[in-house]
Amino acid sequence: MYGIVNNRFDLAGVLIQNNTLDKILQTGIWTANNNTSGGAGTSVVSGNFVGINAYPAKDTDQVDPTATIFAILGEDTRLPNAFVGSTIVGDKGSGAKPQVGLSISQQTNASGNSIQNLNEGLRTADLDGSSIFDNNIANCDDAFVVQPTLYGMSYLSRLGCNTFSQAGPAPASRGIVVQQDATINDFSSPAANRFDGLGVDIYNAGNPFTYYKTSSSQEPASTGGIGGVTVQTVPTPVSGWGNYCLNQKAGNGNGVNQLRVAVPSASYIAALMDSMRRQLVPAARSRNYLHEVLSYHASAQQLPALETWWPTLALPNAAAYRTVGLYLLRAYDAQPTAAAAAQRVAATLQPAALLDAELAAQLNLRAVLRHLPQTTPRLVAADSVALRTLAWSGTSVAASAGRWLRYYHPRIALPAPVPAPALRLAVARRKTVLVESGALLGAAYPNPAQTEVIITYRLARADQVA
């Protein structure tokens, strides 16, 4: 349930290093400073591995079966502490308990951590003078979350050279998420964070702030949420963005690094693209293959080549076609000089949107957000109707549309959020259907891996069976 706990008043300068904690049900490493006189808490948490088991546990005095699981919880650490070089692996797909990888507050330096597959990767609050640098957060619903504090602000001395990524299509995944009544007061310029994957961006529901970004295609940050976030691009240095974050001492290779050492070869990427085009990719690997293809073209600034390959996916793989199209649209939207390319991609996507509710919702929300009033609290009628439709659409953009609608119409009643369906283990039961010859009468859905399905056939007469 609990791995390592250090919440004594008098334990100062403790090192928690190089431990392996697996199948955690409640909290992996818990550090706290309960000394109100200002004594030091834990000094360094580094090099640890924490694995989470999200299956709901029996309700006991120590374990709440619905409470959030924390891999590493740094609570009220009042003097500068370091959370460095740990690996955190979640299990968000197997249970209903929400999971947080690294939760920290007060003065903290978090760097070099690898955090994967959680509901929240890195959660912060009241980070007065803290640094979030050179972390790799992958496949988390919300990668970096800023919570409100007593003063509604988290001042970061550095928020930079992190990698926020999502393998394959996952529109619900978000990069930097600033919650309501929170803000970032960040003077680092530029941030040079790497945003990799559909939907991985800046989502602000809090107070206004400015995010300083590079002009690298690896940092295509735009804006999301409400409350005001200004994205300002800093001038490109003479040396370009080549190995920018490596030169900033980001030794783990995170952030903006156009000339990364471990870059897949062009022939390898071409083979992946050809395999996807010809439907030779196993379904279990399709998302990872697509992630590699998108990452390669973004790093090499070869979006036109990606756009040329994209139409070949229309028939064999509709989901990948949608993902690549939206990826291209978002990447072009982030480039002020690529308006014509963005318009071209959007026009190409329109016919597919007639048969794809998710794609149509994404395009409709983009159209609304491109001309929302920034200085007046009034919406034009067409945008108001569009947001209402999207908020009740049941698609991945419903929650975002609802937030915007509530911003302009504070008293509007929004639909209740749809809970994620609970996953069920496969039962040891099987039905065998022998079809010698005949016609399928019923539709074969829903997914038989998740629920029981009845498939209705009409068998041919015996004299018609060879």
C-alpha positions as CSV (number, residue, x, y, z in Angstrom):
1,M,0.0,0.0,0.0
2,Y,2.7,2.5,1.1
3,G,6.3,2.2,0.0
4,I,8.5,4.7,1.8
5,V,7.1,7.3,4.2
6,N,9.1,10.2,5.7
7,N,6.7,12.6,7.5
8,R,8.5,13.0,10.8
9,F,9.1,16.5,12.3
10,D,12.8,16.0,12.9
11,L,14.0,14.0,9.9
12,A,16.1,16.5,7.8
13,G,18.4,15.9,4.9
14,V,17.1,12.4,4.2
15,L,18.0,10.8,0.9
16,I,15.6,8.4,-0.8
17,Q,17.5,6.9,-3.7
18,N,17.5,3.9,-6.0
19,N,14.5,2.1,-4.6
20,T,12.2,-0.2,-6.6
21,L,8.5,0.0,-5.5
22,D,6.0,-1.9,-7.6
23,K,2.2,-2.6,-7.5
24,I,1.6,0.4,-5.2
25,L,-2.1,0.7,-4.1
26,Q,-2.0,4.0,-2.2
27,T,1.3,6.0,-2.1
28,G,4.8,5.0,-3.3
29,I,7.0,7.6,-1.7
30,W,5.5,10.1,0.7
31,T,7.5,13.0,2.0
32,A,6.1,15.7,4.2
33,N,7.4,18.5,6.5
34,N,5.0,18.8,9.4
35,N,7.4,21.0,11.4
36,T,5.6,24.4,11.7
37,S,8.8,26.0,13.0
38,G,10.3,25.6,9.5
39,G,12.6,22.6,9.8
40,A,13.8,20.8,6.6
41,G,12.0,17.9,5.1
42,T,13.4,15.4,2.7
43,S,16.3,16.7,0.7
44,V,16.6,14.3,-2.3
45,V,14.3,11.7,-3.9
46,S,16.2,10.3,-6.9
47,G,16.7,7.3,-9.1
48,N,13.6,5.4,-7.8
49,F,11.2,3.2,-9.8
50,V,7.5,3.3,-8.8
51,G,4.9,1.2,-10.4
52,I,1.2,1.6,-9.7
53,N,-1.5,-1.0,-9.5
54,A,-4.8,0.8,-10.0
55,Y,-7.2,-2.0,-9.2
56,P,-9.6,-0.9,-6.5
57,A,-8.6,-2.4,-3.2
58,K,-10.8,-3.4,-0.3
59,D,-11.9,-0.5,1.8
60,T,-9.8,-0.4,5.0
61,D,-8.6,2.2,7.5
62,Q,-5.6,2.8,5.3
63,V,-6.9,2.4,1.8
64,D,-9.8,4.2,0.2
65,P,-10.8,2.2,-2.9
66,T,-11.7,5.4,-4.8
67,A,-8.9,7.7,-3.5
68,T,-6.1,9.0,-5.8
69,I,-3.0,7.0,-5.9
70,F,0.3,9.0,-5.7
71,A,3.5,7.5,-7.0
72,I,5.6,10.2,-5.3
73,L,3.9,12.7,-3.1
74,G,6.0,15.7,-1.9
75,E,3.7,17.4,0.5
76,D,4.5,20.8,2.1
77,T,8.3,20.6,1.5
78,R,9.2,24.1,2.8
79,L,12.9,24.2,2.0
80,P,14.3,23.5,-1.5
81,N,14.2,19.8,-2.3
82,A,14.9,17.7,-5.3
83,F,12.9,15.1,-7.1
84,V,15.3,13.8,-9.7
85,G,15.7,11.0,-12.2
86,S,12.9,8.7,-11.1
87,T,10.8,6.5,-13.3
88,I,7.1,6.3,-12.7
89,V,4.8,3.9,-14.5
90,G,1.0,4.0,-14.1
91,D,-1.7,1.5,-14.8
92,K,-4.6,3.8,-15.7
93,G,-6.2,1.4,-18.0
94,S,-6.9,-1.3,-15.5
95,G,-8.9,0.4,-12.7
96,A,-11.1,3.3,-11.7
97,K,-8.7,4.9,-9.2
98,P,-7.3,8.2,-10.4
99,Q,-3.5,8.3,-10.5
100,V,-0.9,11.0,-10.1
101,G,2.8,10.4,-10.9
102,L,4.6,13.2,-9.1
103,S,2.8,15.7,-6.8
104,I,4.9,18.5,-5.4
105,S,4.4,21.8,-3.6
106,Q,6.5,24.7,-2.2
107,Q,10.1,25.0,-3.3
108,T,11.0,22.1,-5.4
109,N,13.3,21.1,-8.3
110,A,11.9,18.4,-10.4
111,S,14.1,17.2,-13.3
112,G,15.1,14.2,-15.3
113,N,12.0,12.2,-14.3
114,S,10.2,9.8,-16.7
115,I,6.5,9.6,-16.0
116,Q,4.1,7.4,-18.1
117,N,0.5,6.3,-18.4
118,L,-1.3,8.1,-15.6
119,N,-4.3,10.4,-15.3
120,E,-1.9,13.3,-14.2
121,G,1.8,13.1,-14.8
122,L,3.2,16.0,-12.7
123,R,1.0,18.0,-10.4
124,T,2.2,21.3,-8.8
125,A,0.9,23.9,-6.3
126,D,2.5,26.9,-4.6
127,L,5.8,26.4,-6.4
128,D,7.6,29.6,-5.2
129,G,10.9,29.6,-7.0
130,S,10.7,26.0,-8.2
131,S,12.0,24.5,-11.4
132,I,10.3,21.9,-13.6
133,F,13.1,21.0,-16.1
134,D,14.0,18.2,-18.4
135,N,11.2,15.8,-17.6
136,N,9.6,13.3,-20.0
137,I,5.8,12.8,-19.4
138,A,4.2,10.4,-21.9
139,N,0.7,9.0,-22.4
140,C,-0.9,10.9,-19.5
141,D,-4.4,12.4,-19.7
142,D,-3.0,15.6,-18.2
143,A,0.8,15.8,-18.4
144,F,1.6,18.9,-16.3
145,V,-1.1,20.3,-14.0
146,V,-0.9,23.6,-12.2
147,Q,-3.3,23.8,-9.2
148,P,-4.6,26.9,-7.5
149,T,-2.9,28.0,-4.3
150,L,-3.7,30.5,-1.5
151,Y,-2.5,33.3,-3.8
152,G,-3.7,31.7,-7.0
153,M,-0.2,31.6,-8.5
154,S,2.6,29.1,-9.0
155,Y,5.8,31.1,-9.6
156,L,8.3,28.9,-11.5
157,S,11.9,30.0,-11.9
158,R,12.0,27.6,-14.8
159,L,9.5,25.7,-16.8
160,G,11.4,24.4,-19.7
161,C,12.9,21.6,-21.8
162,N,10.2,19.1,-20.9
163,T,8.7,16.6,-23.3
164,F,4.9,16.1,-23.2
165,S,4.0,13.3,-25.6
166,Q,1.1,11.0,-26.5
167,A,1.5,8.0,-28.7
168,G,-1.1,7.9,-31.4
169,P,-4.6,9.3,-31.4
170,A,-5.8,10.5,-28.0
171,P,-7.7,13.7,-28.3
172,A,-8.3,13.7,-24.5
173,S,-4.6,14.0,-23.8
174,R,-3.4,17.5,-22.7
175,G,0.0,19.0,-22.1
176,I,0.1,22.0,-19.7
177,V,-3.1,22.3,-17.8
178,V,-3.7,25.4,-15.6
179,Q,-6.7,24.9,-13.4
180,Q,-9.3,27.5,-12.5
181,D,-8.0,30.2,-10.0
182,A,-4.4,29.3,-10.8
183,T,-1.8,30.8,-13.0
184,I,1.9,30.5,-14.0
185,N,4.2,33.3,-13.3
186,D,7.1,32.0,-15.4
187,F,10.0,34.3,-16.5
188,S,11.9,31.6,-18.4
189,S,12.3,32.6,-22.0
190,P,11.9,30.5,-24.1
191,A,10.3,27.5,-22.4
192,A,11.4,25.2,-25.3
193,N,9.0,22.4,-24.2
194,R,8.4,19.7,-26.7
195,F,4.7,19.0,-27.5
196,D,4.3,15.7,-29.3
197,G,0.9,14.3,-30.2
198,L,-2.6,15.2,-31.0
199,G,-4.2,17.4,-28.4
200,V,-1.0,17.9,-26.4
201,D,-1.1,21.7,-25.8
202,I,-1.6,24.4,-23.2
203,Y,-5.1,24.4,-21.6
204,N,-5.8,27.3,-19.3
205,A,-8.9,27.6,-17.2
206,G,-7.2,30.0,-14.7
207,N,-5.8,33.5,-14.7
208,P,-4.1,35.1,-17.7
209,F,-0.4,34.5,-18.3
210,T,2.1,34.6,-21.1
211,Y,3.9,31.5,-22.4
212,Y,7.1,32.1,-24.2
213,K,7.9,29.5,-26.9
214,T,10.4,28.8,-29.6
215,S,9.6,28.9,-33.3
216,S,10.6,25.2,-33.5
217,S,8.0,22.8,-35.0
218,Q,8.6,20.7,-31.9
219,E,6.9,23.3,-29.8
220,P,3.6,24.0,-31.7
221,A,1.9,25.4,-28.7
222,S,-1.3,27.3,-29.3
223,T,-4.0,27.9,-26.7
224,G,-6.9,26.1,-25.1
225,G,-9.3,26.5,-22.2
226,I,-10.5,29.8,-21.0
227,G,-9.2,32.7,-19.0
228,G,-6.6,34.0,-21.4
229,V,-3.2,32.7,-22.2
230,T,-0.9,34.6,-24.6
231,V,1.6,32.5,-26.6
232,Q,4.6,34.6,-27.6
233,T,7.3,33.4,-29.9
234,V,10.8,34.5,-29.2
235,P,13.3,35.3,-31.9
236,T,15.3,32.3,-33.4
237,P,19.0,32.4,-32.3
238,V,21.7,32.5,-34.9
239,S,22.5,28.9,-34.1
240,G,18.9,27.9,-34.6
241,W,17.1,25.4,-32.4
242,G,19.4,22.5,-33.2
243,N,20.4,21.1,-29.8
244,Y,18.9,23.9,-27.8
245,C,17.9,22.0,-24.7
246,L,21.0,19.9,-24.7
247,N,23.0,23.1,-24.6
248,Q,20.7,24.2,-21.7
249,K,22.1,21.1,-19.8
250,A,19.0,19.0,-20.4
251,G,21.1,15.9,-20.4
252,N,18.1,13.5,-20.9
253,G,17.5,14.9,-24.4
254,N,14.0,16.3,-23.6
255,G,12.5,19.5,-25.0
256,V,13.4,21.3,-28.3
257,N,16.3,19.4,-29.9
258,Q,16.0,19.3,-33.7
259,L,19.3,17.5,-34.1
260,R,18.7,14.7,-31.5
261,V,21.3,11.9,-31.6
262,A,18.8,9.0,-31.6
263,V,16.9,10.0,-34.7
264,P,15.3,7.1,-36.7
265,S,16.6,6.7,-40.2
266,A,14.6,8.0,-43.2
267,S,14.5,4.4,-44.6
268,Y,13.0,3.1,-41.3
269,I,10.3,5.7,-41.3
270,A,9.6,5.0,-44.9
271,A,9.1,1.3,-44.2
272,L,6.7,2.2,-41.3
273,M,4.7,4.5,-43.6
274,D,4.5,1.9,-46.4
275,S,3.4,-0.8,-43.9
276,M,0.6,1.4,-42.6
277,R,-0.4,2.3,-46.1
278,R,-0.7,-1.4,-47.0
279,Q,-2.4,-2.4,-43.7
280,L,0.6,-4.6,-42.7
281,V,0.8,-3.1,-39.2
282,P,-0.5,-5.2,-36.2
283,A,-3.4,-3.3,-34.5
284,A,-1.5,-3.4,-31.2
285,R,1.4,-1.5,-32.7
286,S,-0.4,0.9,-35.0
287,R,-0.5,3.7,-32.5
288,N,3.3,3.5,-31.7
289,Y,4.1,3.3,-35.4
290,L,2.0,6.4,-36.2
291,H,3.6,8.2,-33.2
292,E,7.1,7.6,-34.7
293,V,6.0,8.8,-38.1
294,L,4.6,12.0,-36.8
295,S,7.5,12.7,-34.5
296,Y,10.0,12.1,-37.3
297,H,8.4,14.5,-39.7
298,A,7.9,17.2,-37.0
299,S,11.5,17.0,-35.9
300,A,12.8,17.1,-39.5
301,Q,10.4,19.9,-40.4
302,Q,9.0,17.8,-43.2
303,L,5.3,18.5,-42.9
304,P,4.8,18.7,-46.7
305,A,6.1,15.1,-47.1
306,L,3.7,14.0,-44.3
307,E,0.9,15.7,-46.1
308,T,1.7,13.8,-49.3
309,W,1.5,10.5,-47.6
310,W,-1.6,11.3,-45.6
311,P,-4.2,10.7,-48.3
312,T,-3.0,7.1,-48.8
313,L,-4.5,6.3,-45.3
314,A,-8.1,7.4,-46.2
315,L,-9.4,3.9,-47.1
316,P,-7.2,1.4,-45.2
317,N,-7.1,3.3,-41.9
318,A,-9.7,5.9,-41.2
319,A,-8.6,6.5,-37.6
320,A,-5.0,7.1,-38.7
321,Y,-6.2,9.4,-41.5
322,R,-8.1,11.5,-39.1
323,T,-5.2,11.7,-36.6
324,V,-2.6,12.7,-39.3
325,G,-5.0,15.3,-40.8
326,L,-5.7,16.9,-37.4
327,Y,-2.0,16.8,-36.6
328,L,-1.1,18.6,-39.8
329,L,-3.9,21.1,-39.3
330,R,-2.7,21.9,-35.8
331,A,0.9,22.1,-36.8
332,Y,0.1,24.5,-39.7
333,D,-2.2,26.6,-37.5
334,A,0.8,27.1,-35.1
335,Q,2.8,28.6,-38.0
336,P,1.8,32.2,-38.9
337,T,3.2,31.7,-42.4
338,A,1.3,28.5,-43.1
339,A,-2.2,29.8,-43.3
340,A,-2.7,28.6,-46.8
341,A,-1.5,25.1,-45.9
342,A,-3.8,25.0,-42.9
343,Q,-6.7,26.0,-45.2
344,R,-5.8,23.3,-47.7
345,V,-5.7,20.6,-45.0
346,A,-9.0,21.7,-43.5
347,A,-10.7,21.6,-46.9
348,T,-9.4,18.1,-47.5
349,L,-10.8,17.0,-44.2
350,Q,-14.3,18.3,-44.8
351,P,-15.6,15.4,-46.9
352,A,-14.4,12.9,-44.4
353,A,-16.1,14.9,-41.6
354,L,-19.5,14.0,-43.1
355,L,-19.0,10.4,-42.0
356,D,-16.9,11.0,-38.9
357,A,-18.6,12.7,-35.9
358,E,-15.4,13.0,-34.0
359,L,-13.6,14.7,-36.9
360,A,-16.6,17.0,-37.6
361,A,-16.6,18.1,-33.9
362,Q,-12.8,18.8,-34.0
363,L,-13.2,21.0,-37.1
364,N,-16.3,22.8,-35.8
365,L,-14.6,23.7,-32.5
366,R,-11.6,24.9,-34.4
367,A,-13.8,27.1,-36.6
368,V,-15.4,28.6,-33.5
369,L,-12.2,29.2,-31.6
370,R,-10.6,31.0,-34.5
371,H,-12.9,34.0,-34.2
372,L,-14.2,34.0,-30.6
373,P,-14.3,37.6,-29.2
374,Q,-11.3,38.2,-27.0
375,T,-12.4,41.5,-25.5
376,T,-16.2,41.3,-25.3
377,P,-18.2,38.9,-23.3
378,R,-20.8,38.4,-26.1
379,L,-21.0,35.6,-28.6
380,V,-22.4,35.9,-32.0
381,A,-25.5,33.7,-32.5
382,A,-23.9,31.2,-34.8
383,D,-21.0,30.5,-32.4
384,S,-23.3,30.2,-29.5
385,V,-25.4,27.6,-31.3
386,A,-22.2,25.7,-32.4
387,L,-20.8,25.6,-28.9
388,R,-24.2,24.3,-27.5
389,T,-24.2,21.6,-30.2
390,L,-20.7,20.5,-29.4
391,A,-21.2,20.6,-25.6
392,W,-23.9,18.0,-26.0
393,S,-22.2,16.0,-28.8
394,G,-20.6,13.3,-26.7
395,T,-17.4,13.7,-28.6
396,S,-13.9,14.3,-27.2
397,V,-14.4,18.1,-27.6
398,A,-17.6,18.3,-25.6
399,A,-16.0,19.2,-22.3
400,S,-13.9,22.0,-24.0
401,A,-16.9,23.4,-25.8
402,G,-18.8,23.4,-22.5
403,R,-16.1,25.3,-20.8
404,W,-16.1,28.0,-23.5
405,L,-19.9,28.1,-23.4
406,R,-19.9,28.5,-19.6
407,Y,-17.4,31.4,-20.0
408,Y,-19.8,33.4,-22.1
409,H,-23.0,32.1,-20.5
410,P,-22.1,31.6,-16.8
411,R,-25.6,30.3,-15.8
412,I,-26.1,27.8,-18.6
413,A,-26.9,24.3,-17.5
414,L,-24.3,22.0,-19.1
415,P,-24.7,18.2,-19.6
416,A,-23.3,16.1,-16.8
417,P,-19.9,14.6,-17.6
418,V,-20.0,11.2,-19.0
419,P,-18.0,8.8,-16.8
420,A,-15.4,6.6,-18.4
421,P,-16.7,3.1,-18.9
422,A,-15.4,0.6,-16.4
423,L,-13.3,-2.1,-18.0
424,R,-14.4,-5.6,-17.4
425,L,-12.2,-8.7,-17.3
426,A,-12.8,-11.3,-19.9
427,V,-14.9,-14.1,-18.6
428,A,-13.9,-17.7,-19.0
429,R,-16.9,-18.5,-21.3
430,R,-17.1,-18.8,-25.0
431,K,-19.8,-19.5,-27.5
432,T,-18.9,-21.3,-30.7
433,V,-20.9,-20.6,-33.9
434,L,-20.5,-22.9,-36.8
435,V,-21.5,-21.4,-40.1
436,E,-21.3,-23.7,-43.1
437,S,-22.8,-21.3,-45.6
438,G,-25.3,-18.5,-45.4
439,A,-25.8,-14.7,-44.9
440,L,-25.0,-12.6,-41.9
441,L,-28.3,-11.0,-40.7
442,G,-27.3,-9.0,-37.7
443,A,-24.7,-6.4,-37.1
444,A,-21.6,-7.7,-35.2
445,Y,-21.3,-5.1,-32.5
446,P,-20.6,-4.0,-29.9
447,N,-17.0,-5.1,-29.3
448,P,-17.3,-8.7,-28.2
449,A,-14.1,-8.2,-26.1
450,Q,-16.1,-5.9,-23.8
451,T,-19.5,-7.5,-23.7
452,E,-21.5,-10.4,-24.9
453,V,-22.7,-10.2,-28.5
454,I,-25.2,-12.3,-30.4
455,I,-24.5,-12.7,-34.2
456,T,-27.5,-13.9,-36.1
457,Y,-27.1,-16.1,-39.3
458,R,-29.5,-17.8,-41.7
459,L,-28.0,-21.1,-42.7
460,A,-28.4,-22.4,-46.2
461,R,-30.4,-25.5,-46.9
462,A,-28.5,-28.8,-46.7
463,D,-28.7,-29.3,-50.5
464,Q,-27.0,-26.0,-51.0
465,V,-23.9,-26.8,-48.9
466,A,-21.0,-28.1,-50.8
